[in-house]
């Protein structure tokens, strides 16, 4: 069984930074896709950043140049460094992972709230 536990959310002023962490436990390999989604109430979930099975990174246009996804395989931890935060980045952020390199994201964390004040 895979478990994803996010941490690092909170309240920050616009222009500030936060780093989210996702501790991964269970039968997950470093080649499996992992990433971050976010959701605002009443809106569709948005894929913010991800590692593909090939190790490439993809970002939503809205966060390019401001957010960086990284992973420490030795610590089984995924990170999302968020800089130059904007009020529109306010959302619940979810860590996600896939069971195999070819599978869709099937494992989700409980989410962590990020609130950016103007």
C-alpha positions in Angstrom: 0.0 0.0 0.0 1.3 3.4 -1.0 1.0 6.4 1.3 1.7 10.0 0.4 1.9 12.6 3.2 2.2 16.3 2.3 3.6 19.0 4.6 4.8 22.6 4.3 1.6 24.4 3.4 0.6 27.6 5.2 -0.1 31.3 4.9 2.3 33.5 3.0 2.3 37.0 1.6 2.3 37.6 -2.2 5.9 37.4 -3.4 6.9 35.0 -0.8 8.0 31.4 -1.0 7.0 28.0 0.4 8.4 24.5 0.0 6.0 21.6 0.0 7.2 18.1 0.9 5.6 14.7 0.2 6.8 11.8 2.1 6.3 8.5 0.2 6.0 5.1 1.8 5.1 1.8 0.2 5.9 0.0 -3.0 6.9 2.9 -5.2 9.9 3.0 -7.4 11.8 6.1 -8.4 10.9 5.7 -12.1 7.2 6.0 -11.5 5.7 9.4 -12.4 5.0 11.7 -9.4 3.8 15.2 -9.2 1.6 17.9 -7.7 -2.0 18.9 -8.3 -3.9 21.8 -6.8 -7.5 22.5 -6.4 -9.6 25.5 -5.6 -13.2 24.9 -4.5 -15.6 25.1 -7.4 -12.8 24.7 -10.0 -11.2 21.8 -11.8 -8.1 20.2 -10.4 -4.9 21.5 -12.1 -1.7 19.6 -12.7 0.9 21.9 -11.4 4.2 20.0 -11.9 5.3 16.4 -12.4 8.1 14.0 -13.1 7.4 11.8 -16.1 8.5 8.1 -16.1 11.5 9.3 -18.1 12.6 11.7 -15.5 11.5 14.8 -17.4 9.6 17.6 -15.6 6.5 19.3 -16.8 4.9 22.5 -15.4 1.6 24.3 -15.8 2.1 27.5 -17.8 0.8 29.4 -14.8 3.7 28.3 -12.6 6.6 28.1 -15.1 9.6 30.0 -13.9 8.3 30.2 -10.3 7.8 26.6 -9.2 10.3 23.8 -9.2 9.6 20.1 -8.6 12.4 17.9 -7.2 12.7 14.5 -5.6 15.1 12.9 -3.2 14.9 9.1 -4.0 17.1 8.3 -1.0 14.6 10.0 1.3 11.5 8.9 -0.7 10.4 12.5 -0.7 9.0 14.7 -3.4 9.3 18.5 -3.2 7.6 21.6 -4.7 9.5 24.8 -4.3 7.2 27.7 -4.8 8.6 31.2 -5.3 7.1 34.5 -6.2 3.7 33.3 -4.9 0.6 35.0 -6.1 -2.9 35.1 -4.5 -4.1 33.0 -7.4 -1.8 30.2 -6.2 -4.1 29.8 -3.2 -5.4 26.2 -3.3 -5.1 22.8 -1.7 -2.0 21.1 -3.1 -2.0 17.3 -3.5 1.0 15.0 -4.0 0.3 12.3 -6.5 2.0 9.1 -7.7 1.5 6.3 -10.2 1.8 2.6 -9.5 3.9 1.9 -12.6 5.7 4.0 -15.2 2.7 3.6 -17.6 -0.1 4.0 -15.1 -2.1 7.2 -14.5 -1.8 9.0 -11.1 -3.7 6.6 -8.8 -2.3 7.5 -5.4 -3.1 10.8 -3.7 -2.1 12.5 -0.5 -4.5 14.2 1.8 -3.6 17.6 0.6 -2.1 20.7 2.2 -3.5 24.2 2.1 -1.5 27.0 0.6 -2.9 30.5 1.1 -1.3 33.5 -0.5 -2.5 36.9 0.8 -2.3 40.1 -1.3 
